[in-house]
Amino acid sequence: MRYFIQFSYNGTNYHGWQSQPNALTVQETLTKAMSTVLNHPIELMGAGRTDTGVHAKIMYAHFDFEMEFNAESIVHKLNSFLPKDISVFEIIKVPDSAHARFDAKKRTYEYHMHTFKNPFLTELSWQYGHPLDLVLMNEAANLLLTHTDFECFSKVHTDVNTFNCKITFAQWAQEENKLIFTISADRFLRNMVRAIVGTLLNVGLHKITVTDFEAILKNKNRSEAGFSVPAHGLYLTEIVYDYVKH
């Protein structure tokens, strides 16, 4: 039987989601906890990969298990067993063919910035004090919805078959001393959101124009785009499936 597990994590202490040798990851930590609690070796397939230091308010993974179990009880045991920076919300029985990565219809990320020093946000948001033109940044962000090839924002030498993504939402919002960029798409490339944010900041600083931003999209050259903003401001906030209630 196949199950989805819904969870969240603060990525500060982890080298991303995916297990790797000689580094602490969320996948390794959660897999060990589940194998212990269920008293059986568990393999988790995540909905995607988050890089070192990136957070997830909502994340999914699937696993197979032969026997019925009390999901509520297992969730409670897992949360007692896991470190304080990983929290499990729910375990859901899904169709046997369900796939956490390939069946996702939409993913949403947020990038958090704050404009004034705040000790409570140090590890959870990026402090950035330069004045920004949010009107122009949103004008440029709207152009993302009119393009599908985002090679210019992809990590170089990455192993992907296509750079095409369908972005359905991209917008900046200001809440007092906080700036939040929200972006939704069917899929994302490695480092894509952080590179988009860095390039949009150049628009907001008037270093490049909105026309320049579109030219970067068309030229497909990573070296023309902006820098990648720090990982600790990035959050995976939503993943949508047909068979999971939201």
VOBA-1610 file (N, C-alpha, C; in pm, whole numbers, padded with zeros to 5 digits, always signed):
BEGIN
Met+00085-00120+00000Met+00000+00000+00000Met+00088+00124+00000Arg+00043+00225-00070Arg+00123+00348-00082Arg+00062+00459+00004Tyr+00150+00534+00068Tyr+00110+00643+00156Tyr+00188+00770+00121Phe+00122+00883+00141Phe+00189+01013+00138Phe+00209+01057+00282Ile+00324+01116+00310Ile+00346+01179+00439Ile+00363+01328+00415Gln+00290+01408+00493Gln+00295+01554+00482Gln+00372+01608+00603Phe+00472+01693+00577Phe+00557+01738+00687Phe+00616+01876+00654Ser+00687+01934+00749Ser+00755+02062+00726Ser+00889+02057+00797Tyr+00977+02148+00757Tyr+01106+02153+00826Tyr+01171+02291+00813Asn+01247+02324+00915Asn+01337+02438+00913Asn+01470+02384+00860Gly+01512+02434+00744Gly+01628+02375+00678Gly+01763+02423+00725Thr+01767+02506+00829Thr+01892+02568+00873Thr+02004+02468+00898Asn+01971+02356+00963Asn+02074+02260+01004Asn+02097+02147+00905Tyr+02034+02155+00788Tyr+02038+02042+00695Tyr+02099+02081+00560His+02164+01982+00499His+02218+02000+00364His+02112+01963+00261Gly+01996+02028+00274Gly+01886+02006+00182Gly+01804+01882+00215Trp+01714+01847+00123Trp+01626+01733+00141Trp+01696+01601+00113Gln+01762+01591-00001Gln+01805+01461-00053Gln+01926+01405+00020Ser+01916+01275+00054Ser+02025+01206+00123Ser+02154+01214+00042Gln+02264+01233+00114Gln+02396+01236+00051Gln+02500+01192+00153Pro+02611+01137+00108Pro+02712+01087+00201Pro+02776+01200+00281Asn+02801+01171+00408Asn+02876+01264+00495Asn+02809+01400+00514Ala+02677+01404+00508Ala+02606+01530+00531Ala+02467+01499+00589Leu+02424+01579+00685Leu+02293+01561+00746Leu+02185+01618+00655Thr+02086+01536+00619Thr+01977+01579+00532Thr+01842+01548+00596Val+01738+01614+00545Val+01603+01591+00595Val+01556+01450+00559Gln+01584+01407+00436Gln+01542+01274+00392Gln+01600+01165+00482Glu+01728+01174+00511Glu+01793+01074+00595Glu+01733+01074+00735Thr+01712+01192+00792Thr+01660+01204+00928Thr+01519+01149+00938Leu+01433+01185+00841Leu+01294+01138+00843Leu+01286+00989+00814Thr+01368+00939+00722Thr+01368+00797+00689Thr+01406+00713+00809Lys+01509+00754+00881Lys+01552+00680+01000Lys+01443+00678+01106Ala+01377+00792+01126Ala+01270+00799+01226Ala+01153+00709+01188Met+01113+00711+01062Met+01000+00628+01018Met+01034+00479+01024Ser+01155+00444+00986Ser+01196+00303+00991Ser+01196+00252+01134Thr+01233+00339+01227Thr+01233+00301+01368Thr+01091+00287+01423Val+01009+00387+01397Val+00872+00387+01450Val+00788+00275+01389Leu+00804+00248+01260Leu+00727+00143+01194Leu+00795+00005+01204Asn+00916+00006+01261Asn+00991-00120+01282Asn+01009-00196+01150His+01039-00120+01043His+01055-00181+00911His+01133-00081+00824Pro+01225-00126+00739Pro+01298-00033+00653Pro+01203+00043+00560Ile+01213+00174+00562Ile+01126+00260+00481Ile+01210+00336+00380Glu+01159+00348+00257Glu+01223+00431+00155Glu+01127+00545+00120Leu+01177+00666+00127Leu+01097+00784+00098Leu+01134+00845-00036Met+01033+00877-00116Met+01052+00952-00240Met+00989+01088-00222Gly+01071+01193-00219Gly+01022+01327-00194Gly+00960+01392-00316Ala+00881+01497-00291Ala+00816+01570-00399Ala+00915+01651-00481Gly+01033+01670-00428Gly+01135+01747-00498Gly+01254+01764-00408Arg+01353+01839-00456Arg+01472+01862-00376Arg+01477+02008-00332Thr+01509+02031-00207Thr+01541+02167-00162Thr+01689+02171-00128Asp+01752+02284-00156Asp+01895+02297-00135Asp+01928+02321+00012Thr+02057+02318+00042Thr+02105+02343+00178Thr+02050+02474+00232Gly+01989+02468+00351Gly+01940+02587+00418Gly+01801+02632+00380Val+01741+02571+00277Val+01606+02608+00233Val+01503+02540+00323His+01393+02608+00350His+01289+02558+00440His+01168+02506+00362Ala+01086+02428+00428Ala+00960+02382+00368Ala+00848+02394+00470Lys+00750+02480+00441Lys+00632+02487+00527Lys+00542+02368+00500Ile+00544+02320+00376Ile+00471+02199+00338Ile+00559+02119+00244Met+00575+01990+00274Met+00650+01899+00187Met+00579+01765+00190Tyr+00589+01690+00080Tyr+00531+01557+00073Tyr+00638+01457+00029Ala+00620+01334+00073Ala+00699+01222+00023Ala+00608+01100+00023His+00638+01001-00061His+00559+00878-00057His+00645+00760-00014Phe+00577+00660+00042Phe+00644+00536+00083Phe+00545+00422+00074Asp+00598+00301+00066Asp+00514+00181+00062Asp+00528+00104+00193Phe+00415+00049+00239Phe+00414-00030+00362Phe+00306-00137+00351Glu+00340-00259+00390Glu+00253-00374+00365Glu+00130-00381+00455Met+00145-00332+00578Met+00038-00353+00679Met-00040-00226+00706Glu-00164-00245+00753Glu-00244-00132+00799Glu-00184-00079+00929Phe-00200+00052+00953Phe-00153+00108+01080Phe-00239+00229+01115Asn-00232+00268+01241Asn-00307+00385+01288Asn-00224+00509+01256Ala-00266+00581+01152Ala-00187+00693+01104Ala-00169+00801+01210Glu-00276+00831+01284Glu-00269+00936+01386Glu-00168+00900+01494Ser-00165+00773+01533Ser-00070+00727+01634Ser+00073+00735+01584Ile+00094+00697+01457Ile+00229+00701+01398Ile+00278+00844+01387Val+00190+00936+01348Val+00227+01077+01340Val+00273+01128+01476His+00197+01092+01581His+00232+01135+01717His+00368+01079+01759Lys+00393+00952+01730Lys+00521+00890+01765Lys+00636+00952+01688Leu+00613+00979+01559Leu+00718+01040+01477Leu+00757+01177+01531Asn+00658+01257+01568Asn+00688+01391+01619Asn+00760+01388+01753Ser+00737+01281+01830Ser+00811+01264+01955Ser+00955+01223+01929Phe+00975+01152+01820Phe+01105+01094+01787Phe+01194+01191+01708Leu+01133+01271+01623Leu+01207+01360+01533Leu+01264+01481+01607Pro+01372+01542+01554Pro+01423+01666+01613Pro+01322+01779+01599Lys+01342+01886+01674Lys+01242+01994+01683Lys+01225+02071+01552Asp+01320+02056+01457Asp+01309+02133+01333Asp+01243+02056+01219Ile+01185+01938+01248Ile+01104+01864+01151Ile+00973+01827+01217Ser+00862+01854+01149Ser+00729+01824+01205Ser+00645+01749+01102Val+00583+01639+01144Val+00494+01561+01057Val+00350+01599+01087Phe+00270+01627+00982Phe+00131+01666+00999Phe+00033+01551+00978Glu+00060+01471+00873Glu-00042+01374+00833Glu+00021+01262+00751Ile-00036+01143+00761Ile-00003+01032+00671Ile-00131+00991+00601Ile-00129+00989+00467Ile-00251+00971+00388Ile-00235+00852+00296Lys-00334+00762+00295Lys-00332+00651+00200Lys-00371+00705+00063Val-00292+00668-00040Val-00313+00717-00176Val-00317+00598-00272Pro-00358+00619-00397Pro-00354+00509-00495Pro-00213+00452-00509Asp-00205+00325-00538Asp-00075+00257-00546Asp+00017+00318-00652Ser-00040+00383-00752Ser+00040+00444-00858Ser+00079+00587-00828Ala+00033+00642-00715Ala+00060+00782-00682Ala+00210+00806-00665His+00255+00922-00709His+00397+00954-00702His+00414+01097-00651Ala+00487+01113-00541Ala+00500+01244-00477Ala+00565+01347-00568Arg+00659+01303-00649Arg+00730+01398-00736Arg+00656+01422-00867Phe+00622+01317-00938Phe+00571+01332-01074Phe+00424+01371-01081Asp+00348+01348-00974Asp+00205+01378-00976Asp+00171+01519-00926Ala+00270+01594-00882Ala+00244+01729-00832Ala+00198+01819-00947Lys+00085+01886-00929Lys+00028+01973-01031Lys+00083+02116-01021Lys+00114+02156-00899Lys+00161+02293-00877Lys+00248+02296-00752Arg+00352+02377-00760Arg+00437+02403-00644Arg+00446+02554-00624Thr+00452+02596-00499Thr+00464+02738-00468Thr+00580+02760-00371Tyr+00659+02863-00403Tyr+00768+02905-00315Tyr+00746+03049-00271Glu+00798+03083-00155Glu+00805+03221-00109Glu+00950+03255-00077Tyr+00990+03379-00111Tyr+01121+03427-00066Tyr+01097+03544+00029His+01154+03534+00149His+01130+03632+00255His+01252+03721+00275Met+01227+03852+00277Met+01331+03951+00306Met+01280+04047+00413His+01370+04103+00490His+01331+04208+00584His+01427+04326+00568Thr+01375+04446+00586Thr+01450+04567+00554Thr+01514+04631+00676Phe+01487+04576+00795Phe+01543+04633+00918Phe+01589+04518+01007Lys+01702+04535+01073Lys+01759+04426+01154Lys+01657+04373+01255Asn+01639+04241+01253Asn+01543+04175+01343Asn+01604+04044+01390Pro+01641+04034+01519Pro+01709+03913+01568Pro+01624+03786+01556Phe+01492+03800+01545Phe+01404+03684+01537Phe+01390+03632+01393Leu+01442+03708+01298Leu+01432+03668+01158Leu+01568+03630+01097Thr+01673+03637+01176Thr+01809+03621+01123Thr+01826+03496+01037Glu+01773+03381+01083Glu+01792+03255+01011Glu+01674+03222+00919Leu+01571+03306+00919Leu+01448+03273+00848Leu+01409+03374+00741Ser+01490+03477+00724Ser+01463+03581+00626Ser+01595+03651+00598Trp+01608+03709+00477Trp+01733+03774+00439Trp+01720+03924+00460Gln+01810+03981+00542Gln+01809+04124+00565Gln+01867+04198+00445Tyr+01790+04294+00393Tyr+01832+04369+00275Tyr+01782+04512+00290Gly+01874+04607+00304Gly+01835+04742+00342Gly+01826+04844+00230His+01858+04804+00105His+01856+04902-00004His+01713+04930-00051Pro+01679+05053-00082Pro+01545+05086-00133Pro+01520+05016-00267Leu+01399+04964-00285Leu+01364+04888-00404Leu+01237+04944-00468Asp+01232+04940-00599Asp+01114+04984-00674Asp+01025+04861-00699Leu+00929+04839-00608Leu+00845+04720-00615Leu+00752+04722-00736Val+00714+04840-00781Val+00627+04850-00899Val+00696+04792-01020Leu+00822+04831-01041Leu+00898+04779-01154Leu+00928+04630-01137Met+00956+04589-01014Met+00985+04447-00988Met+00864+04360-01021Asn+00745+04408-00989Asn+00624+04331-01023Asn+00594+04336-01172Glu+00629+04446-01237Glu+00612+04454-01383Glu+00701+04349-01451Ala+00824+04337-01402Ala+00915+04237-01457Ala+00870+04095-01421Ala+00822+04078-01298Ala+00776+03945-01254Ala+00661+03896-01341Asn+00575+03987-01385Asn+00462+03948-01470Asn+00509+03888-01603Leu+00627+03928-01648Leu+00680+03874-01774Leu+00710+03725-01763Leu+00734+03678-01641Leu+00764+03535-01621Leu+00648+03448-01667Leu+00526+03502-01657Leu+00407+03425-01694Leu+00391+03412-01846Thr+00468+03491-01921Thr+00457+03490-02067Thr+00569+03409-02133His+00655+03348-02053His+00765+03267-02104His+00758+03126-02046Thr+00824+03032-02112Thr+00826+02893-02064Thr+00967+02837-02047Asp+01065+02894-02117Asp+01203+02845-02108Asp+01281+02931-02010Phe+01329+02867-01900Phe+01396+02943-01795Phe+01539+02897-01772Glu+01606+02866-01883Glu+01746+02822-01875Glu+01834+02931-01812Cys+01798+03057-01830Cys+01878+03167-01777Cys+01880+03169-01624Phe+01783+03103-01561Phe+01776+03101-01415Phe+01813+02964-01357Ser+01861+02874-01440Ser+01894+02739-01394Ser+02040+02730-01352Lys+02065+02648-01253Lys+02203+02616-01216Lys+02272+02555-01337Val+02394+02601-01366Val+02466+02549-01483Val+02510+02406-01460His+02525+02331-01568His+02565+02190-01566His+02467+02103-01488Thr+02341+02143-01484Thr+02241+02062-01415Thr+02187+01955-01509Asp+02149+01842-01453Asp+02106+01726-01533Asp+01955+01727-01548Val+01904+01802-01646Val+01759+01805-01672Val+01735+01786-01821Asn+01619+01734-01854Asn+01584+01711-01994Asn+01525+01835-02060Thr+01467+01923-01979Thr+01405+02043-02035Thr+01414+02157-01933Phe+01424+02278-01985Phe+01424+02398-01900Phe+01286+02463-01897Asn+01186+02394-01952Asn+01052+02451-01961Asn+00975+02436-01831Cys+00913+02544-01788Cys+00825+02545-01671Cys+00709+02638-01703Lys+00594+02608-01644Lys+00476+02695-01665Lys+00451+02771-01534Ile+00491+02896-01531Ile+00470+02981-01414Ile+00331+03042-01420Thr+00255+03028-01312Thr+00117+03077-01310Thr+00097+03196-01217Phe+00197+03224-01132Phe+00185+03337-01039Phe+00325+03382-01000Ala+00349+03512-00998Ala+00477+03567-00953Ala+00455+03711-00910Gln+00470+03738-00780Gln+00436+03872-00732Gln+00509+03904-00601Trp+00548+04030-00589Trp+00606+04082-00465Trp+00498+04150-00382Ala+00510+04137-00250Ala+00420+04207-00158Ala+00502+04260-00041Gln+00460+04374+00012Gln+00530+04433+00127Gln+00438+04432+00248Glu+00491+04386+00360Glu+00419+04387+00488Glu+00509+04456+00590Glu+00486+04585+00611Glu+00569+04667+00698Glu+00716+04655+00656Asn+00802+04597+00742Asn+00944+04587+00710Asn+00979+04456+00640Lys+00880+04383+00593Lys+00906+04256+00526Lys+00865+04262+00379Leu+00946+04198+00295Leu+00912+04181+00154Leu+00902+04032+00126Ile+00794+03991+00058Ile+00775+03850+00027Ile+00746+03835-00122Phe+00827+03751-00187Phe+00804+03718-00327Phe+00742+03579-00334Thr+00627+03568-00398Thr+00556+03440-00411Thr+00553+03399-00557Ile+00586+03273-00583Ile+00589+03224-00721Ile+00536+03081-00726Ser+00447+03054-00823Ser+00388+02921-00841Ser+00415+02872-00983Ala+00441+02741-00996Ala+00464+02681-01128Ala+00439+02532-01119Asp+00435+02469-01237Asp+00418+02323-01237Asp+00545+02252-01193Arg+00661+02316-01217Arg+00789+02261-01177Arg+00890+02374-01169Phe+01001+02349-01100Phe+01107+02448-01089Phe+01241+02382-01117Leu+01333+02460-01172Leu+01470+02414-01196Leu+01553+02440-01071Arg+01669+02373-01062Arg+01757+02393-00948Arg+01803+02539-00944Asn+01790+02599-00827Asn+01836+02736-00802Asn+01752+02842-00871Met+01643+02801-00936Met+01564+02891-01021Met+01505+03010-00944Val+01440+02982-00832Val+01372+03090-00760Val+01472+03191-00705Arg+01582+03142-00651Arg+01682+03233-00594Arg+01746+03320-00703Ala+01763+03265-00823Ala+01819+03342-00934Ala+01718+03444-00986Ile+01590+03407-00989Ile+01485+03501-01029Ile+01481+03619-00933Val+01482+03589-00803Val+01478+03696-00702Val+01597+03789-00718Gly+01717+03732-00734Gly+01836+03816-00749Gly+01829+03906-00871Thr+01771+03855-00980Thr+01758+03935-01102Thr+01650+04043-01087Leu+01541+04009-01020Leu+01436+04108-00995Leu+01485+04219-00902Leu+01576+04185-00811Leu+01635+04289-00725Leu+01712+04391-00809Asn+01779+04343-00914Asn+01852+04435-01002Asn+01755+04530-01073Val+01634+04481-01104Val+01531+04569-01160Val+01489+04672-01055Gly+01467+04625-00932Gly+01424+04714-00824Gly+01527+04817-00785Leu+01655+04787-00812Leu+01764+04881-00784Leu+01791+04973-00903His+01716+04953-01012His+01734+05028-01137His+01870+05000-01202Lys+01926+04883-01172Lys+02050+04842-01239Lys+02021+04791-01380Ile+01904+04729-01395Ile+01857+04686-01527Ile+01712+04728-01543Thr+01668+04738-01667Thr+01529+04777-01694Thr+01442+04652-01708Val+01311+04674-01715Val+01218+04563-01739Val+01247+04503-01877Thr+01282+04587-01973Thr+01319+04539-02107Thr+01444+04451-02100Asp+01541+04492-02019Asp+01662+04411-01999Asp+01626+04275-01940Phe+01532+04277-01845Phe+01489+04153-01780Phe+01433+04055-01883Glu+01350+04106-01975Glu+01294+04019-02077Glu+01402+03969-02173Ala+01500+04053-02201Ala+01610+04011-02288Ala+01689+03896-02223Ile+01706+03901-02093Ile+01773+03793-02020Ile+01696+03662-02037Leu+01564+03670-02026Leu+01480+03552-02045Leu+01498+03494-02186Lys+01502+03580-02284Lys+01512+03535-02423Lys+01650+03480-02458Asn+01755+03536-02394Asn+01892+03496-02427Asn+01935+03364-02364Lys+01863+03323-02258Lys+01885+03191-02195Lys+02026+03173-02140Asn+02090+03280-02099Asn+02228+03274-02051Asn+02232+03307-01903Arg+02272+03210-01822Arg+02274+03229-01676Arg+02365+03344-01635Ser+02473+03367-01709Ser+02569+03471-01670Ser+02510+03612-01685Glu+02402+03626-01761Glu+02339+03757-01778Glu+02240+03787-01666Ala+02191+03682-01600Ala+02094+03700-01491Ala+02165+03744-01363Gly+02087+03777-01263Gly+02143+03825-01136Gly+02198+03713-01049Phe+02251+03755-00934Phe+02308+03659-00840Phe+02198+03577-00772Ser+02235+03465-00713Ser+02140+03385-00636Ser+02135+03437-00493Val+02018+03474-00449Val+02002+03525-00312Val+02024+03411-00212Pro+02057+03442-00087Pro+02086+03339+00013Pro+01970+03242+00035Ala+02003+03118+00066Ala+01903+03010+00076Ala+01808+03027+00194His+01852+03089+00302His+01772+03086+00425His+01644+03169+00417Gly+01627+03247+00309Gly+01501+03320+00293Gly+01397+03247+00211Leu+01432+03127+00161Leu+01344+03056+00067Leu+01262+02947+00137Tyr+01133+02943+00104Tyr+01040+02845+00161Tyr+00959+02777+00051Leu+00950+02647+00057Leu+00850+02574-00021Leu+00721+02580+00061Thr+00614+02634+00004Thr+00493+02660+00084Thr+00370+02582+00041Glu+00371+02523-00080Glu+00251+02453-00126Glu+00289+02353-00235Ile+00227+02234-00229Ile+00233+02136-00338Ile+00092+02084-00357Val+00043+02086-00481Val-00096+02048-00509Val-00100+01916-00585Tyr-00187+01825-00535Tyr-00214+01697-00600Tyr-00364+01683-00622Asp-00401+01603-00720Asp-00543+01580-00747Asp-00612+01503-00635Tyr-00537+01414-00569Tyr-00599+01323-00472Tyr-00568+01356-00327Val-00518+01476-00301Val-00493+01519-00163Val-00573+01646-00139Lys-00653+01648-00033Lys-00734+01765-00001Lys-00644+01878+00048His-00683+02002+00013His-00603+02117+00052His-00690+02219+00126
//
